[in-house]
Amino acid sequence: MPASTNATGSILEYMSFRLNRLCEMTKNSASDIYEREFGIGLRELRVLRFAGLEPGLTLTRLIELVLLEKTVTSKLVTTLAKQGLLRREIGEADARQLNLFLTPAGEALVAQTYQRGDVLEKMFLSVLTEAEVRTLDRCIDKLTAALHEHQQGLDAQAG
């Protein structure tokens, strides 16, 4: 295990804080761009993109994917449905469930935002070499897998 790199004890040196800060900065920047260019924020866009990836997904599944609170996600779904970008249907297997689908307008918007997102992603990563991007990808995957495994261990102990 590597030695602690937080010699001063400052929150600014913790990897989790640094990653969270970077994530917030990129989300805020992207949200500003999407709002300005498409009239939609990043949270709304993520709801639409996941509805596009998994047509018919339930609100419960959407909450798992977007990592937002249930009330926030529900409000976003309602707003997007009122804007004509998302369609809600009562579930065939379970009438208590709502299944979510993109409307044609939602599909068109998502396609446009993916094009813009590709440009933003390239711009964001342009400060890294191709090798650094591959290394970053491997590190993120490795850390994610380790945290997932750790959480499963905690869940097994609790259950």
N, C-alpha and C positions, 0 to 999 in steps of 0.2 A: 504494500500500500504506500502511495507517495507521502512524503512528509507534508505537514500542513504548510500551505503557502500563505496563510493569513497571519503573518508575523506580528502585525500591529494590532490585531483584534478588531479591525475596522470592518463594518458591514460592507464597505465599498470593495473589499477584497474577496468576499465570498463569491464563488462561482455562481451559485443560485441567484444571488442578487444581480450580478453582472448579466447573466442570461435574461433574467426578468426585465431588467432595464433595457437591454437591446430589443427584446420582444416588444415592449411597450412603445419604444421609439419607432420601430418599424410599423407597428399597427397604427399608431397615430398618424404617421406620415402617409401610409397607404390609405387610411380612411379619409384623410383630407383630400387626397387626389381623387378617390372614387366619388366622394360627395360633390366635389367641384365638377368633375367630368360626366358623372352619370346620375347625380342626384340621390345617391344611396351610400350609406355608411358601410364600413367593413363588417359589422355584426350582421346587418341585414343581408349583405352579400354572401356571407358564409352560410346563412340559412338557405339562401337560394341555391348556392353551389352544392350543398349536401342534398337538397331536394332533387337536384339534377343528377347527382351521382347515384342516389338510391330512390328512384321514383316509387311513391307509395309509402315512404318511411313514416313511422309514427312519431308523435311528439316526444315520447319517451326516448326513442332511438335518436332523434334529433338533439335532444338535450345531452345525451352521451357524447355525440360528435362535436357539438359546438362549444362544449364546456362552459355553458352559461346557466344561471339559475332558471328554474322552471318558470317563474313568473315573467322574467325578462324574455325568455324564449317564446312563451305564449303570446306576449304582447307583440313581439317581432312578427310572429306568424300572422296575427290578426291584422297588423298594419300592412304587411305584404299582400295579404289576401284582399284588403280594401283597395290597394293600389293596382290590383289586377295582375300581380306577378306570380302569385301562388294560389293554388286551388286546394281546398280541404274537402275530403270525401269521407263519409261515414264508412268504417271498415266493414267489409263483407263478412269476415270471419268473426269479428267482435264489434258490435254496434257501439260499444263504449270507446272504441279507438277512432281517432281521425287519421286518415292517410293523406299525406301531402304530396302534391304534384306541381311542377312548374306549369304555368300557362305559356302559350306561344310567346307572349311579351316577355315573360320571365326567362324563357329559353334564349331569346334574342339578346336580352340584357346580359345574361351570364356569359354567352359567347363573346360579346364585346369586351366584358371585363376580364375574361381570361386572356384575350389578346393584349390588353393593357397590362395585366399582371405579369405576363411573360417579359415585357419590356422592363417593368419595375424590378423584377427578380434579377434579370441580367445586369441592370444598372447597380443594384445593391451588391451583387456578388462580383462586380467588375474589379474591385480592389484586391481580390484574391486570384491566385493562379489556379489553373485547372487542377493541379495536384492538391492545392490547399482546399479547394471545394470538395474534392473526393475525400480528403482526410476529415474535413468538417462533417461531411455526411456520415462517414464511418463512426466518428466519435459520437455524434448525436444518436445514431442507431444503437451503439454500444451502451451509452448512458441510459437511453430509454429502456432497453431490454433489462439492464441491471436494476433499474428502479421498479419496473414491472415485476420482476422476479422477487425483489425485496417486498413489494406490496402483497404479492400472493403469499409469501411466507408469513407476513403479519396477519393476513386474513385467515390463514390456516390455523394460526395460534389462537386467534380470537374465537374461531368457530368450533 
